[in-house]
Amino acid sequence: MNGDIWIGDYVRALSAARTAGDEARIARLLGLEPQLVLSPSPGHGDDPGDTPAAPPTQEAAAPDPNLTPPVPLSSPATPSGVPAATQAPLLRTVGAAQRGSEALVGATLAQVEPRHSTASVALPPLFTPRSTASLLQGALGRSEPEGELDVDTLVRTLASAEPVSRLPRRRTLTLRHQVEILVDLGTGMMPFRFDQAEVVRRTVQVIGREAVRIKYFADSPAFGVGPAGHDGWRPHRASDATVLLLSDLGLGGSHRWESGEDWLRLADQVGRSGGEVVAFIPYPRNRWPGWLLTSSIRALVWDRGTTVVHARRRP
């Protein structure tokens, strides 16, 4: 269960409110702050005697010059025949940074115009932010015999009267290898542009800028890889680096790769050069093709259900 407060929570809690003061307290407890409290407009048949007493007024805070309502608050726009009191005020999280071209503070739903729908919304990343660094370490680490001394193997070797050419060590994950990130700019990955940029940013933080190479391709590396622009894309050249694919492997785009020929060829070339291929795929395993499940590509579901344990698991 996450800790986000939704507008539905506020609406359900209002059923217990008896006065306007109760509504304001409920909003504050939920971390929400109504930006405009509207009283019924005269002339709609409301009996002034039925109106509850307003809570004691408090000194208004100085207005923020950076937050400009789209229309004057003194004369809110109201649809014909609809009482102003029924216009639910827009709520914002207390202390939240304003995003978009213009802030909607103190406006009712009737005041929202098409130009306000262009505000950008920060979506949560596919990987849980607090565990992303550990997840990347587990996914990009290479299993190498560089851990503690393997005493059991050493004892067996000595007991067999065999020469010890080098001290045996236990296998452990290491990040000493370079990482090459291949970012898929194909149509199937358009909804995940923000997540691709976030993984690239976090990988650079974890591995180090000097040890990370970032290249781009569209739909398949067989069409060429290179800088963000399409100029100068050339066939991929394998090395002993760990290759991180940020791609759907054709699952969601216009190009279908039922046989996986291009991806298997890439994995084979990288493997022959001493590298490994890791893929973050934003689709569940039940949609993965059979060739991927049996390939040397170490694929992870790019979603919040993936944990550090999954990332550190090796076949």
C-alpha positions as CSV (number, residue, x, y, z in Angstrom):
1,M,0.0,0.0,0.0
2,N,1.5,3.3,-1.0
3,G,1.2,6.6,0.9
4,D,-0.4,8.7,-1.8
5,I,-3.5,10.7,-0.9
6,W,-6.1,10.8,-3.7
7,I,-9.0,13.1,-4.2
8,G,-11.3,10.1,-3.6
9,D,-10.0,9.8,-0.1
10,Y,-10.9,13.5,0.5
11,V,-14.4,13.0,-0.9
12,R,-15.1,10.0,1.2
13,A,-13.8,11.7,4.4
14,L,-16.2,14.7,3.7
15,S,-19.2,12.4,4.5
16,A,-18.2,12.7,8.2
17,A,-18.0,16.5,8.1
18,R,-20.7,18.6,9.7
19,T,-19.4,22.1,9.2
20,A,-17.1,24.0,6.9
21,G,-14.5,24.0,9.7
22,D,-14.6,20.2,9.7
23,E,-14.0,20.1,6.0
24,A,-11.0,22.4,6.3
25,R,-9.6,20.2,9.1
26,I,-10.1,17.0,7.1
27,A,-8.3,18.6,4.1
28,R,-5.3,19.5,6.3
29,L,-5.1,16.0,7.9
30,L,-5.0,14.4,4.5
31,G,-2.2,16.8,3.4
32,L,-4.5,18.7,1.0
33,E,-5.3,22.4,1.1
34,P,-8.4,23.8,-0.5
35,Q,-7.4,26.9,-2.4
36,L,-10.8,28.6,-2.6
37,V,-13.9,28.3,-0.4
38,L,-17.0,29.4,-2.2
39,S,-20.3,30.4,-0.6
40,P,-23.6,29.9,-2.2
41,S,-24.5,32.6,-4.7
42,P,-27.6,34.7,-3.9
43,G,-30.6,34.1,-6.0
44,H,-30.5,30.3,-6.1
45,G,-33.2,29.7,-3.6
46,D,-31.0,29.1,-0.6
47,D,-32.4,30.0,2.8
48,P,-29.8,32.1,4.7
49,G,-31.1,30.6,7.9
50,D,-30.0,27.2,6.9
51,T,-26.5,28.3,6.2
52,P,-24.0,27.1,8.9
53,A,-22.0,29.8,10.7
54,A,-18.7,30.4,9.1
55,P,-15.6,29.5,11.1
56,P,-13.6,32.3,12.7
57,T,-11.5,34.1,10.1
58,Q,-7.8,34.0,10.2
59,E,-5.3,36.5,8.9
60,A,-4.7,35.7,5.2
61,A,-1.2,34.8,4.2
62,A,0.6,37.1,1.8
63,P,-0.1,36.0,-1.8
64,D,2.7,34.4,-3.7
65,P,3.4,36.6,-6.8
66,N,4.6,33.5,-8.7
67,L,1.2,31.8,-8.5
68,T,-1.2,33.6,-10.7
69,P,-4.8,32.3,-11.0
70,P,-6.1,32.0,-14.5
71,V,-9.1,34.3,-13.7
72,P,-9.8,36.8,-10.9
73,L,-10.9,35.1,-7.7
74,S,-13.5,37.8,-7.0
75,S,-15.7,36.7,-9.9
76,P,-15.3,33.0,-10.6
77,A,-16.8,31.7,-13.7
78,T,-19.9,29.6,-13.1
79,P,-21.9,27.5,-15.6
80,S,-25.4,28.7,-16.2
81,G,-27.9,27.2,-13.7
82,V,-25.2,25.6,-11.5
83,P,-24.9,27.0,-8.0
84,A,-21.3,28.2,-7.2
85,A,-21.3,26.1,-4.0
86,T,-21.4,22.9,-6.1
87,Q,-18.1,23.8,-7.9
88,A,-15.5,21.7,-6.0
89,P,-12.3,23.7,-5.5
90,L,-9.2,22.2,-7.0
91,L,-6.8,20.9,-4.4
92,R,-3.0,20.7,-4.4
93,T,-0.6,18.9,-2.1
94,V,0.6,21.3,0.6
95,G,4.1,22.5,-0.3
96,A,4.1,20.8,-3.7
97,A,6.2,22.5,-6.4
98,Q,4.1,24.1,-9.2
99,R,4.6,22.5,-12.6
100,G,3.5,23.5,-16.1
101,S,3.1,26.7,-18.0
102,E,0.6,28.2,-15.5
103,A,-0.4,27.3,-12.0
104,L,-4.1,26.6,-11.3
105,V,-4.4,27.8,-7.7
106,G,-7.8,29.0,-6.3
107,A,-9.7,28.0,-9.5
108,T,-12.8,25.9,-9.7
109,L,-13.4,23.1,-12.2
110,A,-15.5,25.5,-14.3
111,Q,-12.4,27.7,-14.8
112,V,-10.2,25.0,-16.3
113,E,-9.4,25.7,-19.9
114,P,-7.7,23.6,-22.6
115,R,-4.5,25.5,-22.2
116,H,-4.2,24.3,-18.6
117,S,-4.1,20.7,-19.7
118,T,-0.6,21.2,-21.1
119,A,1.0,21.1,-17.6
120,S,3.6,18.4,-17.2
121,V,2.9,15.6,-14.7
122,A,5.9,13.9,-13.1
123,L,5.1,10.1,-13.3
124,P,6.8,7.8,-10.8
125,P,9.6,5.8,-12.3
126,L,9.2,2.1,-13.1
127,F,11.8,1.0,-10.5
128,T,11.3,2.0,-6.9
129,P,13.6,5.0,-6.4
130,R,15.0,4.0,-3.0
131,S,16.2,0.6,-4.3
132,T,17.2,1.6,-7.8
133,A,20.9,2.0,-7.0
134,S,21.1,-1.5,-5.3
135,L,19.1,-3.0,-8.2
136,L,21.5,-1.6,-10.8
137,Q,24.5,-2.9,-8.8
138,G,22.9,-6.4,-8.7
139,A,21.9,-6.3,-12.4
140,L,25.1,-4.9,-13.8
141,G,27.5,-6.7,-11.6
142,R,29.6,-9.5,-13.1
143,S,30.2,-12.7,-11.2
144,E,34.0,-13.1,-10.9
145,P,36.2,-15.2,-8.7
146,E,37.4,-12.1,-6.7
147,G,35.8,-12.7,-3.4
148,E,37.1,-14.3,-0.2
149,L,39.5,-17.2,-0.2
150,D,37.8,-20.5,-1.1
151,V,39.2,-22.6,1.7
152,D,37.2,-25.8,0.8
153,T,38.6,-25.8,-2.8
154,L,42.1,-25.1,-1.6
155,V,42.0,-28.0,1.0
156,R,40.7,-30.4,-1.7
157,T,43.5,-29.4,-4.0
158,L,46.2,-29.9,-1.4
159,A,44.7,-33.2,-0.2
160,S,44.9,-34.4,-3.8
161,A,48.6,-33.5,-3.9
162,E,47.9,-31.2,-6.8
163,P,49.9,-28.0,-7.4
164,V,48.3,-24.8,-6.4
165,S,48.9,-22.4,-9.3
166,R,46.7,-19.7,-7.9
167,L,44.7,-19.3,-4.8
168,P,41.0,-20.1,-5.4
169,R,38.5,-17.4,-4.5
170,R,34.8,-17.4,-4.1
171,R,32.7,-15.8,-6.9
172,T,31.3,-12.3,-6.1
173,L,29.6,-9.5,-8.1
174,T,32.0,-6.8,-9.3
175,L,31.3,-3.5,-11.1
176,R,34.9,-3.1,-12.5
177,H,33.7,-3.8,-16.1
178,Q,32.6,-1.0,-18.3
179,V,28.9,-0.6,-19.0
180,E,27.4,0.2,-22.4
181,I,23.8,1.4,-22.4
182,L,21.8,0.9,-25.6
183,V,18.7,3.1,-25.5
184,D,15.9,2.1,-27.8
185,L,14.3,5.1,-29.5
186,G,11.7,3.0,-31.4
187,T,8.0,3.7,-31.4
188,G,7.3,0.9,-28.9
189,M,9.4,2.7,-26.2
190,M,7.9,6.1,-26.6
191,P,5.8,5.8,-23.4
192,F,9.0,5.0,-21.5
193,R,11.2,7.9,-22.5
194,F,11.3,9.3,-18.9
195,D,12.1,5.9,-17.4
196,Q,15.0,5.5,-20.0
197,A,16.4,8.8,-19.0
198,E,16.1,8.0,-15.3
199,V,17.9,4.7,-15.6
200,V,20.7,6.3,-17.6
201,R,21.1,9.0,-15.0
202,R,21.1,6.5,-12.1
203,T,23.5,4.2,-13.9
204,V,26.0,7.0,-14.3
205,Q,25.7,7.7,-10.6
206,V,26.3,4.1,-9.6
207,I,29.0,3.0,-12.1
208,G,30.7,6.4,-12.8
209,R,30.6,8.6,-15.8
210,E,34.0,7.4,-17.1
211,A,32.9,3.8,-17.1
212,V,29.6,4.3,-18.9
213,R,29.1,4.6,-22.7
214,I,25.6,5.7,-23.9
215,K,24.4,4.9,-27.4
216,Y,21.0,4.9,-29.1
217,F,19.2,2.8,-31.7
218,A,15.7,2.5,-33.1
219,D,13.8,-0.9,-32.9
220,S,17.0,-3.0,-33.4
221,P,20.7,-2.5,-33.0
222,A,21.0,-4.2,-36.4
223,F,20.0,-0.9,-38.0
224,G,22.9,0.8,-36.3
225,V,23.8,2.5,-33.0
226,G,25.3,5.9,-32.2
227,P,24.6,9.3,-30.6
228,A,21.1,10.6,-29.9
229,G,20.7,12.0,-33.4
230,H,20.3,9.5,-36.2
231,D,23.4,10.9,-37.9
232,G,26.5,8.6,-37.8
233,W,24.8,5.4,-36.7
234,R,26.9,2.4,-37.4
235,P,26.8,-1.4,-36.8
236,H,27.3,-2.3,-33.2
237,R,30.8,-3.3,-32.3
238,A,31.0,-5.8,-29.4
239,S,33.4,-5.5,-26.5
240,D,33.9,-7.0,-23.1
241,A,31.6,-4.4,-21.6
242,T,28.3,-5.2,-19.9
243,V,25.6,-4.2,-22.4
244,L,22.4,-2.8,-20.8
245,L,19.4,-2.8,-23.2
246,L,16.6,-0.4,-22.4
247,S,14.2,-1.8,-24.9
248,D,11.0,-3.8,-25.4
249,L,12.8,-6.1,-27.8
250,G,10.0,-5.4,-30.3
251,L,7.2,-6.5,-28.0
252,G,5.3,-3.2,-28.2
253,G,6.5,-1.5,-31.3
254,S,5.6,-1.7,-35.0
255,H,8.5,-4.1,-35.6
256,R,7.9,-7.6,-34.5
257,W,10.8,-9.9,-33.8
258,E,9.3,-13.3,-33.4
259,S,12.5,-15.2,-34.0
260,G,14.7,-12.8,-32.0
261,E,17.4,-13.2,-34.6
262,D,18.9,-9.7,-34.2
263,W,18.9,-9.9,-30.4
264,L,20.4,-13.4,-30.3
265,R,23.1,-12.3,-32.7
266,L,23.9,-9.3,-30.5
267,A,24.1,-11.5,-27.4
268,D,26.4,-14.0,-29.2
269,Q,28.8,-11.3,-30.4
270,V,29.0,-9.7,-27.0
271,G,29.5,-13.1,-25.3
272,R,32.3,-14.0,-27.7
273,S,34.0,-10.7,-26.7
274,G,33.8,-11.5,-23.0
275,G,30.8,-9.3,-22.2
276,E,27.3,-9.9,-21.0
277,V,23.9,-8.6,-22.1
278,V,21.3,-7.4,-19.6
279,A,17.9,-6.2,-20.7
280,F,15.3,-4.1,-18.9
281,I,11.9,-4.9,-20.5
282,P,8.8,-3.0,-19.5
283,Y,6.5,-6.0,-20.1
284,P,5.7,-9.0,-17.8
285,R,7.3,-12.3,-18.4
286,N,4.1,-13.9,-19.7
287,R,4.5,-11.7,-22.8
288,W,8.1,-12.6,-23.4
289,P,8.9,-14.8,-26.4
290,G,10.2,-18.3,-25.9
291,W,13.6,-17.5,-27.5
292,L,14.3,-14.8,-24.8
293,L,13.7,-17.2,-21.9
294,T,16.3,-19.6,-23.3
295,S,18.8,-17.1,-24.5
296,S,22.0,-15.8,-22.8
297,I,20.4,-12.4,-22.3
298,R,19.8,-11.7,-18.6
299,A,16.4,-10.0,-18.8
300,L,14.6,-8.3,-15.9
301,V,11.0,-7.1,-15.8
302,W,11.2,-3.3,-15.8
303,D,8.6,-2.7,-13.1
304,R,8.2,-2.1,-9.3
305,G,7.7,-5.8,-8.7
306,T,11.4,-6.4,-9.5
307,T,13.6,-6.5,-6.4
308,V,17.3,-6.5,-5.7
309,V,17.0,-10.3,-5.2
310,H,15.8,-10.7,-8.8
311,A,18.5,-8.4,-10.0
312,R,21.3,-10.4,-8.2
313,R,19.9,-13.8,-9.4
314,R,22.1,-15.6,-11.9
315,P,21.1,-18.6,-14.1
